[in-house]
């Protein structure tokens, strides 16, 4: 089975078993999603969702957040990973959003990356979720799961993984495939002790074939 065929079969499984998939971050508008995604870097969505209600109540839009000091914002996100850096980035992002983009997030990935705290992964998430752009955001879950399944090969960086995934995943499925891989990595193909026993696509998985099946079951003597 070549990689194109493997990817197609994996996507077929996800489309039938997880037809509705999306971000688990709670948000009501593009501004809130941008804040939540920036906060989610190296932090769980669950923790972010615990913090953002009070943050959004105090700073309901980019103008309010941009007028705040990082020290004030820090008080609301202190339980998030790297709160000092993220507080500075959030204020800087909001200021630039107001000054350069009239408070509205730009749909272009390149423009999004000009905002403080918005790297390529975050920009791809925003472009995909908010503007339905054919973008593949590669976080730790996507990087790990795509490699284990054999959808990527020898990718050393998220960008290398992204390029490989974009090559084999149909453009119209890129946005939802990002969520499929994240959710699979979050709940089944976890970093330590992946739950292969309950995985519905283990027969398509390179990791399972190499690390779980016995030589005999793989057809080897």
Secondary structure, 3 states (H helix, E strand, C coil): CCHHHHHHHHHHHHHHHCCCCCCCCCCCCHHHHHHHHHHHCCCCHHHHHHHHHHHHHHCCCHHHHHCCCHHHHHHHHCCCCCHHHHHHHHHHHHHHHHHHHCCCCCCCHHHHCCCCCCCHHHHHHHHHHHHCCCCCCCCHHHHHHHHHHCCCCCCCCHHHHHHHHHHHCCHHHHHHHHHHHHHHHHHCCCCCCCCHHHCCCHHHCHHHHHHCCCCCCCCCC
